[in-house]
Amino acid sequence: MTKDIDELYYEAVDLLKKMISIQSFSREEKDVADMIESYIGSKGYKPERTGNNIWIKSPGFSDQKPTILLNSHIDTVKPVSAWSKDPFDPVIEDNKLFGLGSNDAGASVVSLMHAFFWLTDKLQDYNLIFLASCEEEVSGKNGIELALQSIPTPAFAIVGEPTGMNPAIAEKGLMVLDCQSHGESGHAARNEGINAIYKAMKDIEWFRTFQFADSSDLLGPVKMTVTMINSGTQHNVVPDICSFVVDVRSNECYSNQQLYEIIDKHTECDVKPRSFRLNSSKIALENPFIQRAIIIGLEPYGSPTLSDQALMNFPSVKMGPGNSARSHTADEYIVLDEIREAIEYYTKLLDGLII
């Protein structure tokens, strides 16, 4: 018999309290993964696991049906120093549940999981997989990327992140560049050497001012920001090397590989991308899930922040309870009503969906 939404809501809040009380920094998620695995088993489902990624499939899983993936992450960043509360003590005040990871993304984890319980208690025209993954905050290779190797390729996915339950139908990608300008050392008191800092300044100014031709209606232009710089050994030596880091936020008009090729063509410094993995993503407005969301009054938008969507090569939308502005901040919290609303929206949007 299908459980009442209120009952699922109370169970979800209790589970989130347990998650908050267990330290689960990126790459240190074993204890919280163990707890979630046990919790799922207690509900009568058979969890599967690789590393610290836990997933369950809907009963009667069939290769003849398309698969929808419900995914969110169980890892957190480390707490900033300005917390006025114990980040691992789940406290409720004024209808707000405080605790590290409450907003990003514990509320999404428990809401998607309990929506899965409700949806799989009914016959659907699709398979459903709920996946609690790890290492999202560091884009680690043992997180969603590893888990996706062990599950059937989904036709569609919901990635739980704090979006106020509005569907983020596009998100910016990320590419980090390690750049190095080369000069020649010399004595600062004489007219000697070639100053690598001055050479770097030309390229840094290019990164600051260059505009890529294609801008996105949802995500705007590609954004490049020089975020770190290092050079020199002492005050009287002309530096022969200047190293700097550039944060590149891509839109869906370019792959990271394409952006790198343009950047390399226009700069004199050595440019080494750390990875091309984290590309921008977009889903069509015509997707039946997105159409349902629009009909009930939710507003599609483009998200500037990165998620595990970047590692999915199938249609996906980012959508979850909470507010992104609360993520990675002191005294992080989720409003309890946001969890109830999330379960209601997930079940309403997915029940009977044809994909």
C-alpha positions as CSV (number, residue, x, y, z in Angstrom):
1,M,0.0,0.0,0.0
2,T,1.4,3.4,-1.0
3,K,2.5,5.4,2.0
4,D,1.1,8.8,2.8
5,I,3.4,11.8,1.9
6,D,3.3,13.0,5.4
7,E,4.7,9.7,6.7
8,L,7.4,9.7,4.1
9,Y,8.3,13.3,5.0
10,Y,8.8,12.5,8.7
11,E,10.9,9.5,7.8
12,A,13.0,11.7,5.4
13,V,13.6,14.3,8.1
14,D,14.7,11.6,10.6
15,L,17.1,10.2,8.0
16,L,18.6,13.6,7.2
17,K,19.3,14.1,11.0
18,K,21.3,10.9,11.0
19,M,23.2,12.0,7.9
20,I,24.1,15.3,9.4
21,S,25.4,13.6,12.6
22,I,27.9,11.5,10.6
23,Q,31.0,13.3,9.2
24,S,31.0,12.7,5.4
25,F,33.7,14.9,3.8
26,S,34.5,14.1,0.2
27,R,36.4,10.8,-0.1
28,E,35.5,10.1,3.6
29,E,31.9,9.0,3.1
30,K,32.1,5.3,4.2
31,D,30.3,5.8,7.5
32,V,27.3,7.6,6.0
33,A,27.2,5.2,3.1
34,D,27.1,2.3,5.5
35,M,24.2,3.9,7.4
36,I,22.2,4.6,4.1
37,E,22.8,1.1,2.9
38,S,21.4,-0.3,6.1
39,Y,18.5,2.1,6.1
40,I,17.5,1.1,2.5
41,G,17.8,-2.6,3.5
42,S,15.4,-2.0,6.4
43,K,12.8,-0.7,4.0
44,G,12.8,-4.1,2.2
45,Y,14.9,-3.1,-0.8
46,K,18.2,-4.7,-1.8
47,P,20.9,-2.1,-2.1
48,E,23.8,-2.4,-4.4
49,R,27.2,-0.7,-3.9
50,T,30.5,0.2,-5.4
51,G,32.8,2.1,-3.2
52,N,30.7,4.6,-1.3
53,N,28.0,4.8,-4.0
54,I,24.7,3.1,-3.0
55,W,21.8,2.5,-5.4
56,I,18.5,0.6,-5.6
57,K,16.4,-0.5,-8.5
58,S,12.7,-0.5,-8.7
59,P,11.0,-4.0,-8.3
60,G,10.4,-5.8,-11.5
61,F,13.2,-3.9,-13.3
62,S,12.9,-4.7,-17.0
63,D,15.2,-4.1,-19.9
64,Q,12.1,-3.4,-22.0
65,K,11.4,-0.2,-20.2
66,P,13.3,3.1,-20.2
67,T,15.1,3.9,-16.9
68,I,14.9,7.1,-14.9
69,L,17.8,7.9,-12.5
70,L,17.2,9.8,-9.2
71,N,20.6,10.9,-8.0
72,S,22.1,13.1,-5.3
73,H,25.4,13.1,-3.3
74,I,26.2,12.2,0.3
75,D,29.5,14.0,0.6
76,T,30.0,17.5,2.1
77,V,32.6,20.2,2.1
78,K,34.4,20.9,5.3
79,P,32.7,23.4,7.6
80,V,33.9,27.0,7.5
81,S,35.2,28.6,10.7
82,A,32.3,30.9,11.2
83,W,29.8,28.2,12.3
84,S,28.0,29.3,15.4
85,K,26.5,25.8,15.9
86,D,28.0,22.4,15.9
87,P,27.8,21.5,12.2
88,F,27.3,17.8,13.1
89,D,24.5,18.3,15.6
90,P,21.1,18.4,13.7
91,V,19.1,21.2,15.5
92,I,15.6,22.4,14.5
93,E,14.8,26.0,15.1
94,D,11.9,28.0,13.6
95,N,11.1,25.2,11.1
96,K,14.8,25.1,10.0
97,L,17.0,22.0,10.3
98,F,20.6,23.2,10.8
99,G,23.6,21.1,10.0
100,L,26.5,20.5,7.5
101,G,25.1,19.1,4.3
102,S,21.5,19.8,5.2
103,N,20.9,22.0,2.2
104,D,23.7,20.7,0.0
105,A,22.6,18.1,-0.7
106,G,21.2,15.9,2.2
107,A,17.7,17.3,1.7
108,S,17.8,16.2,-2.0
109,V,19.1,12.7,-1.0
110,V,16.3,12.0,1.5
111,S,13.6,13.6,-0.7
112,L,14.5,11.6,-3.8
113,M,14.9,8.4,-1.8
114,H,11.5,8.7,-0.3
115,A,9.9,9.7,-3.6
116,F,11.5,6.5,-5.0
117,F,9.7,4.5,-2.2
118,W,6.4,6.1,-3.1
119,L,6.7,5.7,-6.9
120,T,7.9,2.1,-6.8
121,D,4.9,1.1,-4.8
122,K,2.9,1.6,-8.0
123,L,3.3,0.2,-11.5
124,Q,5.1,2.7,-13.7
125,D,6.0,2.6,-17.4
126,Y,9.7,3.1,-16.6
127,N,12.3,1.6,-14.4
128,L,13.5,3.7,-11.5
129,I,17.0,3.8,-9.9
130,F,17.8,5.8,-6.8
131,L,21.6,6.5,-6.5
132,A,23.3,8.1,-3.5
133,S,26.7,9.0,-4.8
134,C,30.0,10.3,-3.3
135,E,32.8,12.7,-4.2
136,E,30.5,15.2,-5.9
137,E,32.1,18.2,-4.2
138,V,35.5,17.3,-5.6
139,S,34.3,15.9,-8.9
140,G,36.1,12.7,-7.9
141,K,36.5,9.7,-10.2
142,N,35.1,7.3,-7.6
143,G,31.8,9.1,-7.4
144,I,29.0,9.2,-10.0
145,E,31.5,8.4,-12.8
146,L,32.3,5.1,-11.2
147,A,28.7,4.3,-10.3
148,L,27.4,4.9,-13.8
149,Q,29.6,2.0,-15.0
150,S,27.5,-0.4,-12.9
151,I,23.9,0.6,-13.8
152,P,21.9,0.6,-17.0
153,T,22.2,3.8,-19.0
154,P,19.3,6.0,-18.0
155,A,17.0,7.7,-20.5
156,F,16.6,10.6,-18.1
157,A,18.0,11.7,-14.7
158,I,17.1,14.1,-11.9
159,V,20.1,15.4,-10.1
160,G,19.2,16.6,-6.6
161,E,20.8,19.9,-5.8
162,P,19.3,23.0,-4.1
163,T,17.4,24.8,-6.8
164,G,14.2,25.8,-4.9
165,M,12.6,22.9,-6.8
166,N,12.8,24.9,-10.1
167,P,14.3,22.8,-12.9
168,A,17.8,23.9,-13.9
169,I,17.6,22.9,-17.6
170,A,21.2,24.0,-18.3
171,E,24.3,24.4,-16.2
172,K,27.8,25.8,-16.8
173,G,30.7,23.4,-17.1
174,L,34.2,23.9,-15.6
175,M,37.7,23.7,-16.9
176,V,40.7,24.7,-14.7
177,L,43.9,25.8,-16.5
178,D,47.4,25.8,-15.1
179,C,49.3,28.5,-17.0
180,Q,53.0,29.3,-17.0
181,S,54.8,32.2,-18.6
182,H,58.6,31.9,-19.1
183,G,61.3,34.6,-19.0
184,E,65.0,34.8,-18.1
185,S,66.4,35.5,-14.7
186,G,68.6,38.4,-14.0
187,H,69.7,41.0,-11.3
188,A,66.9,43.4,-10.6
189,A,69.4,46.3,-10.2
190,R,70.7,46.0,-13.8
191,N,68.9,45.9,-17.1
192,E,69.1,42.1,-17.2
193,G,66.7,39.2,-17.9
194,I,63.2,38.9,-19.2
195,N,60.5,39.4,-16.5
196,A,58.1,36.4,-16.6
197,I,55.5,38.5,-14.6
198,Y,55.4,41.1,-17.3
199,K,54.9,38.4,-19.9
200,A,52.1,36.8,-17.8
201,M,50.4,40.2,-17.4
202,K,49.7,40.3,-21.2
203,D,48.0,36.9,-21.1
204,I,46.2,37.7,-17.8
205,E,44.7,40.8,-19.4
206,W,43.6,38.7,-22.4
207,F,41.8,36.3,-20.0
208,R,40.2,39.3,-18.3
209,T,38.9,41.0,-21.5
210,F,38.3,38.3,-24.2
211,Q,34.7,37.5,-25.1
212,F,33.9,34.3,-26.9
213,A,31.6,34.7,-29.9
214,D,28.7,32.6,-28.8
215,S,26.6,33.4,-25.7
216,S,23.8,31.3,-24.3
217,D,20.3,32.5,-23.7
218,L,20.2,30.4,-20.5
219,L,23.8,30.6,-19.2
220,G,25.2,33.8,-20.7
221,P,28.8,34.0,-22.0
222,V,31.8,31.8,-21.2
223,K,33.4,33.2,-18.0
224,M,37.1,33.2,-17.4
225,T,38.7,34.3,-14.1
226,V,42.3,34.3,-13.0
227,T,42.2,33.1,-9.4
228,M,45.8,32.3,-8.4
229,I,49.2,33.6,-9.3
230,N,52.8,32.8,-8.1
231,S,56.2,34.0,-9.1
232,G,59.6,35.1,-7.9
233,T,62.2,33.9,-5.4
234,Q,63.4,37.1,-3.8
235,H,63.1,40.9,-4.3
236,N,66.3,41.4,-6.3
237,V,66.0,38.6,-8.8
238,V,64.0,39.0,-12.1
239,P,61.6,36.1,-12.1
240,D,62.0,33.6,-15.0
241,I,58.7,31.8,-14.3
242,C,55.2,33.1,-13.5
243,S,52.5,30.6,-12.9
244,F,48.8,31.3,-12.7
245,V,45.5,29.5,-12.6
246,V,42.4,30.3,-14.6
247,D,38.8,29.1,-13.7
248,V,36.8,28.7,-17.0
249,R,33.0,28.3,-16.8
250,S,31.7,27.1,-20.1
251,N,28.3,27.4,-21.6
252,E,26.6,24.8,-23.8
253,C,27.8,26.5,-27.0
254,Y,31.4,25.1,-26.5
255,S,33.0,21.9,-25.3
256,N,35.9,22.4,-23.0
257,Q,38.2,21.0,-25.7
258,Q,37.0,23.7,-28.1
259,L,37.6,26.4,-25.5
260,Y,41.1,25.2,-24.8
261,E,42.0,25.3,-28.5
262,I,40.8,28.9,-28.7
263,I,42.6,29.9,-25.6
264,D,45.9,28.2,-26.6
265,K,45.7,30.0,-30.0
266,H,45.5,33.4,-28.4
267,T,48.0,33.2,-25.5
268,E,51.8,33.0,-25.3
269,C,52.0,31.1,-22.0
270,D,52.0,27.4,-21.6
271,V,48.4,26.3,-20.9
272,K,47.6,22.9,-19.4
273,P,44.0,21.9,-18.7
274,R,43.5,19.7,-15.6
275,S,40.6,18.0,-17.3
276,F,38.1,18.2,-20.1
277,R,35.6,16.1,-18.2
278,L,33.3,18.7,-16.8
279,N,31.4,20.1,-19.7
280,S,28.3,22.2,-19.8
281,S,24.9,20.5,-20.1
282,K,21.4,21.3,-21.4
283,I,18.1,19.5,-21.7
284,A,15.4,20.4,-24.2
285,L,12.3,22.3,-23.0
286,E,10.3,19.7,-24.9
287,N,11.3,17.0,-22.5
288,P,8.1,15.6,-21.0
289,F,9.3,16.0,-17.4
290,I,10.2,19.7,-18.1
291,Q,6.8,20.2,-19.7
292,R,5.1,18.8,-16.7
293,A,7.1,21.1,-14.4
294,I,6.2,24.2,-16.5
295,I,2.5,23.2,-16.4
296,I,2.4,23.2,-12.6
297,G,4.1,26.6,-12.4
298,L,7.8,25.8,-12.0
299,E,10.3,28.0,-13.8
300,P,13.2,26.5,-15.9
301,Y,16.5,28.4,-15.7
302,G,20.2,28.1,-16.3
303,S,22.5,27.4,-13.4
304,P,26.0,28.9,-13.0
305,T,27.1,26.2,-10.5
306,L,28.5,22.8,-11.4
307,S,27.1,19.4,-10.4
308,D,27.4,15.7,-11.3
309,Q,25.3,16.5,-14.4
310,A,28.6,17.4,-16.0
311,L,29.5,13.7,-16.0
312,M,26.2,12.4,-17.4
313,N,26.0,11.7,-21.2
314,F,22.2,11.4,-21.2
315,P,19.4,14.0,-20.6
316,S,19.2,15.3,-17.1
317,V,17.8,18.1,-15.0
318,K,19.1,19.6,-11.8
319,M,16.3,20.0,-9.3
320,G,16.0,19.8,-5.6
321,P,14.9,21.4,-2.3
322,G,16.8,24.3,-0.7
323,N,18.7,27.4,-1.9
324,S,22.1,27.3,-3.5
325,A,23.1,30.5,-1.7
326,R,23.1,28.5,1.6
327,S,25.6,25.9,0.3
328,H,29.1,25.9,1.8
329,T,28.1,28.6,4.3
330,A,28.2,28.8,8.1
331,D,25.0,27.6,9.8
332,E,23.8,25.9,6.7
333,Y,20.1,24.8,7.0
334,I,17.1,23.4,5.1
335,V,13.6,24.6,5.8
336,L,11.6,21.5,6.8
337,D,8.7,22.5,4.5
338,E,11.1,22.4,1.6
339,I,11.6,18.6,2.1
340,R,7.8,18.0,2.2
341,E,7.4,20.1,-1.0
342,A,10.2,18.2,-2.7
343,I,8.7,14.8,-2.1
344,E,5.3,16.1,-3.3
345,Y,6.7,17.6,-6.5
346,Y,8.9,14.6,-7.3
347,T,6.0,12.2,-7.0
348,K,3.6,14.4,-8.8
349,L,5.9,15.0,-11.7
350,L,7.1,11.4,-12.1
351,D,3.9,9.4,-11.4
352,G,2.7,8.1,-14.7
353,L,5.3,9.9,-16.7
354,I,5.9,8.7,-20.2
355,I,9.5,9.2,-21.4
